[in-house]
Amino acid sequence: MDKRIAIFVPTLQFGGAERVALNLASGFLQRGFSVDILVASDQGAFENLIPAGARLYSLSNKGRILRALPNLVNYLRRESPWCVVPIMDHTNVVTIWARWLARVPTTVLATTHCLPSVEARHGSRVREKLSPYAVRSFLRFADGIVAVSTGVANDLAQTAKIARERITVIHNPVLTPEFYSKVAEPVSDFYLRYPNRPVIISVGRLVASKDFPVLIRAFAEVKTEVPSLLLVLGEGEQRPALERLIAELKLGDDVVMPGYTPNPYAHMARAKLFVLSSAYEAFGNVLVESLAAGTPVVATDCPGPREILQDGSFGELVAVGDTEALARAMVKVLRSGGPIPPSDYLKQFQLESVVDAYVCAMEAAARHSSSGWREAKSVGVS
């Protein structure tokens, strides 16, 4: 197969979208596609995890998406890949713009990993505030559109005024062979040091949207009823504020935040409970990972978590920002356990199933792209 797929992701920093990009690259390579990974910055926690056989292109030495535009145009003209799959809304916009400037018949399969209306409401950066307008202006020119959840698809259709039938829902490729091997790996002596205290785990970037203060305050209530430990894996700008909160609540001996770890899955498998406390969440890779590792979950009631947990059938859902409700749900699961979905349900999140869906979506988008390119050529656009 001589078809080349380019995956455009902003950075290789620790994050769910970045991991999705690398997983997709691996899956496409296994299917015989040639794969290029395009980044605005090739620095980050995942820079050593590029799958063998993939080519890495750094499009900007400034690490800014917009600054990558000229090099992306040059890349498209030089390589003319069969399909570009940009990851996240701002890369969608820049890719569609670059394709127009390059005048090449490359297919663009845009992907949306966030809730545009929520990002605009909660985002602090100008880019986030303007996202719905940029998406509305540019995304209609994509050949195909993928949303990571039904909630994202519905929000995107309403926010960007795009016909809902144009948007295909494909869940993230969370469960890979590498995931299952890492689940079985040994962990440090952390659990041996506290053999009689159940561990509650959470994984994610230490940023405002993940709302770790609510989790820490809820944990302060939980530990008075069930002596336990809270392990938070991740790094980010809110670390100093979280450390001050931990000190204020006198939880220094009960909350551990070791930072980023390359293998959070082995910790998930050994924890008693996984908690996601996000203020908003379009999907929630960590929920799927935790359930697949056999650990019950408690999550705030956002569109992504509600969809993954099947309206609460596979985990406890609590109102966003409700510390007391979160604490009650955590105590309930620590004492009584929680449901784990059957393996058949989890198949939809496995890499092979997701790659199947992406290939179908790319082929459909390519048919749309070919038709549009023929029409453009007929009126003299080249």
GUVO-170779 format. One record per residue (C-alpha): x, y, z; residue in three letters. Coordinates in pm, whole numbers, padded with zeros to 5 digits, always signed. Layout:
BEGIN
XYZALA
...
END
This chain:
BEGIN
+00000+00000+00000MET
+00148+00335-00106ASP
-00104+00561+00068LYS
+00053+00806+00312ARG
-00132+00940+00616ILE
-00012+01252+00798ALA
-00120+01304+01158ILE
-00088+01666+01273PHE
-00072+01712+01651VAL
+00034+02035+01827PRO
+00304+01890+02053THR
+00436+01568+02205LEU
+00358+01685+02558GLN
+00187+01454+02808PHE
-00183+01456+02722GLY
-00473+01248+02595GLY
-00481+01390+02242ALA
-00108+01338+02198GLU
-00135+00976+02310ARG
-00427+00925+02071VAL
-00214+01057+01784ALA
+00067+00813+01859LEU
-00173+00521+01899ASN
-00337+00601+01564LEU
+00005+00625+01400ALA
+00092+00279+01530SER
-00241+00136+01412GLY
-00208+00283+01062PHE
+00146+00150+01030LEU
+00023-00198+01123GLN
-00230-00173+00837ARG
+00046-00102+00587GLY
+00002+00273+00550PHE
+00299+00508+00543SER
+00272+00751+00833VAL
+00410+01098+00900ASP
+00365+01270+01237ILE
+00359+01647+01202LEU
+00413+01863+01512VAL
+00454+02230+01589ALA
+00702+02128+01859SER
+00875+01791+01887ASP
+00965+01837+02253GLN
+00771+01669+02532GLY
+00715+01360+02741ALA
+00616+01152+02437PHE
+00905+01248+02209GLU
+01067+00907+02255ASN
+00745+00717+02185LEU
+00722+00774+01808ILE
+00631+00433+01657PRO
+00900+00264+01451ALA
+00845+00335+01083GLY
+00677+00673+01131ALA
+00851+00989+01009ARG
+00851+01290+01242LEU
+00835+01644+01101TYR
+00872+01950+01323SER
+00695+02233+01141LEU
+00789+02523+01365SER
+01086+02597+01589ASN
+00862+02832+01790LYS
+00614+02564+01894GLY
+00315+02769+01773ARG
+00049+02619+01546ILE
+00003+02928+01329LEU
+00379+02958+01276ARG
+00371+02604+01135ALA
+00150+02712+00844LEU
+00424+02790+00585PRO
+00609+02464+00651ASN
+00284+02270+00644LEU
+00204+02418+00302VAL
+00551+02316+00180ASN
+00508+01966+00326TYR
+00173+01919+00147LEU
+00317+02034-00185ARG
+00626+01812-00150ARG
+00469+01493-00009GLU
+00105+01524-00120SER
-00019+01268+00138PRO
-00338+01076+00072TRP
-00496+01206+00393CYS
-00414+01447+00676VAL
-00569+01381+01017VAL
-00529+01692+01233PRO
-00579+01638+01604ILE
-00767+01919+01786MET
-00955+02220+01656ASP
-00671+02467+01598HIS
-00477+02211+01394THR
-00797+02146+01195ASN
-00817+02514+01106VAL
-00450+02545+01008VAL
-00460+02221+00805THR
-00764+02330+00603ILE
-00602+02668+00542TRP
-00272+02502+00439ALA
-00448+02263+00201ARG
-00617+02557+00028TRP
-00283+02744-00004LEU
-00097+02434-00124ALA
-00358+02355-00393ARG
-00317+01979-00354VAL
-00587+01709-00365PRO
-00499+01579-00016THR
-00798+01465+00190THR
-00852+01637+00527VAL
-01026+01431+00795LEU
-01075+01680+01078ALA
-01105+01550+01435THR
-01258+01718+01737THR
-01150+01618+02087HIS
-01319+01896+02283CYS
-01655+02062+02334LEU
-01624+02389+02138PRO
-01893+02575+02331SER
-01746+02471+02667VAL
-01390+02559+02562GLU
-01508+02906+02462ALA
-01692+02951+02791ARG
-01415+02829+03020HIS
-01101+02896+02817GLY
-00870+03175+02928SER
-00678+03217+02601ARG
-00797+03420+02304VAL
-00761+03110+02083ARG
-01007+02920+02301GLU
-01254+03209+02313LYS
-01250+03240+01935LEU
-01253+02865+01870SER
-01625+02836+01784PRO
-01596+03112+01524TYR
-01282+02963+01366ALA
-01439+02618+01363VAL
-01758+02755+01207ARG
-01560+02934+00936SER
-01317+02656+00843PHE
-01452+02313+00941LEU
-01720+02308+00672ARG
-01432+02281+00421PHE
-01305+01955+00571ALA
-01374+01642+00365ASP
-01479+01449+00673GLY
-01524+01522+01044ILE
-01468+01287+01338VAL
-01585+01356+01694ALA
-01461+01148+01986VAL
-01803+01119+02148SER
-02169+01176+02071THR
-02166+01471+02312GLY
-01883+01633+02117VAL
-02059+01564+01785ALA
-02382+01725+01903ASN
-02202+02026+02052ASP
-01994+02072+01737LEU
-02299+02052+01510ALA
-02481+02315+01714GLN
-02183+02545+01774THR
-02035+02533+01425ALA
-02369+02509+01241LYS
-02260+02185+01071ILE
-02512+01921+00969ALA
-02498+01647+01232ARG
-02494+01374+00967GLU
-02159+01506+00841ARG
-01996+01417+01175ILE
-01884+01060+01247THR
-01840+00949+01608VAL
-01525+00741+01662ILE
-01403+00683+02015HIS
-01038+00723+02102ASN
-00803+00424+02048PRO
-00728+00385+02416VAL
-00674+00011+02450LEU
-00362-00108+02268THR
-00140-00415+02305PRO
+00111-00185+02477GLU
-00156-00082+02729PHE
-00224-00442+02831TYR
+00147-00521+02866SER
+00200-00211+03080LYS
-00091-00301+03307VAL
+00098-00618+03398ALA
+00431-00445+03473GLU
+00552-00426+03833PRO
+00532-00093+04015VAL
+00753+00063+04281SER
+00728-00031+04646ASP
+00465+00242+04693PHE
+00190-00013+04764TYR
+00416-00220+04985LEU
+00475+00080+05210ARG
+00102+00113+05275TYR
-00035-00243+05269PRO
-00343-00167+05480ASN
-00458+00155+05314ARG
-00651+00143+04986PRO
-00515+00370+04715VAL
-00737+00614+04527ILE
-00581+00722+04198ILE
-00632+01003+03951SER
-00431+01072+03635VAL
-00416+01391+03430GLY
-00250+01723+03369ARG
-00253+01952+03672LEU
-00464+02221+03506VAL
-00784+02404+03600ALA
-01015+02197+03379SER
-00930+01878+03571LYS
-01047+02041+03898ASP
-00812+01855+04129PHE
-00897+02093+04420PRO
-01245+01935+04433VAL
-01088+01588+04444LEU
-00843+01683+04720ILE
-01118+01841+04932ARG
-01340+01537+04878ALA
-01054+01309+04975PHE
-01011+01503+05301ALA
-01367+01394+05388GLU
-01319+01039+05261VAL
-01014+00964+05475LYS
-01205+01039+05794THR
-01435+00746+05710GLU
-01203+00517+05516VAL
-00829+00554+05593PRO
-00677+00570+05244SER
-00419+00734+05019LEU
-00465+00960+04717LEU
-00216+00918+04432LEU
-00226+01187+04161VAL
-00014+01118+03852LEU
+00052+01412+03623GLY
+00223+01747+03598GLU
+00110+02100+03522GLY
+00080+02463+03610GLU
-00147+02410+03910GLN
+00105+02208+04112ARG
+00200+02496+04350PRO
-00165+02576+04424ALA
-00247+02208+04481LEU
+00050+02165+04713GLU
-00066+02468+04915ARG
-00416+02317+04941LEU
-00274+01983+05056ILE
-00073+02160+05326ALA
-00374+02369+05431GLU
-00586+02055+05474LEU
-00300+01877+05655LYS
-00293+01598+05397LEU
+00084+01589+05345GLY
+00107+01225+05461ASP
-00198+01115+05263ASP
-00167+01269+04916VAL
+00120+01176+04683VAL
+00190+01368+04360MET
+00507+01222+04202PRO
+00450+01397+03866GLY
+00439+01242+03521TYR
+00497+00867+03499THR
+00538+00681+03169PRO
+00327+00393+03296ASN
+00022+00501+03496PRO
-00164+00184+03395TYR
+00015-00047+03638ALA
-00084+00193+03916HIS
-00444+00199+03793MET
-00461-00179+03807ALA
-00345-00187+04169ARG
-00560+00097+04300ALA
-00891+00044+04475LYS
-01064+00331+04296LEU
-01007+00572+04008PHE
-01155+00923+04026VAL
-01200+01180+03749LEU
-01301+01519+03891SER
-01298+01731+03573SER
-01504+02047+03539ALA
-01567+01942+03178TYR
-01454+01647+02970GLU
-01522+01564+02606ALA
-01425+01199+02641PHE
-01206+01072+02926GLY
-00939+00825+02808ASN
-00843+00753+03168VAL
-01188+00617+03249LEU
-01163+00358+02973VAL
-00808+00269+03080GLU
-00907+00227+03443SER
-01208+00010+03363LEU
-00996-00205+03131ALA
-00741-00240+03412ALA
-01020-00373+03635GLY
-01052-00071+03865THR
-01395+00084+03939PRO
-01441+00455+03876VAL
-01615+00765+04004VAL
-01646+01059+03764ALA
-01806+01399+03737THR
-02110+01405+03514ASP
-01973+01547+03187CYS
-02079+01440+02834PRO
-01776+01214+02776GLY
-01780+01032+03112PRO
-02158+00987+03101ARG
-02128+00828+02757GLU
-01837+00600+02855ILE
-02007+00492+03178LEU
-02340+00434+03001GLN
-02535+00682+03213ASP
-02388+00544+03534GLY
-02421+00173+03461SER
-02043+00123+03468PHE
-01941+00378+03731GLY
-02061+00644+03972GLU
-02148+00985+03824LEU
-02167+01296+04044VAL
-02244+01661+03973ALA
-01951+01875+03862VAL
-01792+02066+04150GLY
-01996+01891+04422ASP
-01735+01801+04683THR
-01975+01627+04919GLU
-02135+01414+04648ALA
-01792+01316+04520LEU
-01682+01215+04868ALA
-01997+01005+04922ARG
-01949+00824+04592ALA
-01583+00755+04670MET
-01669+00609+05012VAL
-01943+00395+04855LYS
-01707+00239+04602VAL
-01424+00195+04853LEU
-01659+00002+05081ARG
-01866-00191+04828SER
-01674-00191+04500GLY
-01815-00088+04165GLY
-01919-00234+03830PRO
-01672-00324+03556ILE
-01811-00345+03200PRO
-01787-00673+03005PRO
-01498-00716+02765SER
-01732-00696+02465ASP
-01823-00340+02561TYR
-01457-00239+02581LEU
-01384-00363+02227LYS
-01504-00034+02079GLN
-01207+00140+02245PHE
-00947-00109+02119GLN
-00697+00013+01862LEU
-00797-00238+01594GLU
-01166-00140+01608SER
-01088+00232+01606VAL
-00846+00202+01312VAL
-01117+00013+01118ASP
-01353+00305+01177ALA
-01090+00564+01082TYR
-01002+00387+00758VAL
-01371+00381+00662CYS
-01403+00751+00750ALA
-01090+00839+00549MET
-01211+00648+00246GLU
-01547+00825+00260ALA
-01372+01160+00306ALA
-01139+01084+00014ALA
-01437+01023-00213ARG
-01577+01360-00107HIS
-01235+01523-00155SER
-01190+01376-00505SER
-01528+01509-00611SER
-01452+01853-00472GLY
-01107+01860-00635TRP
-01253+01770-00976ARG
-01504+02054-00938GLU
-01228+02297-00836ALA
-01011+02193-01130LYS
-01302+02243-01368SER
-01322+02612-01272VAL
-00946+02663-01296GLY
-00829+02624-00932VAL
-00494+02446-00923SER
END
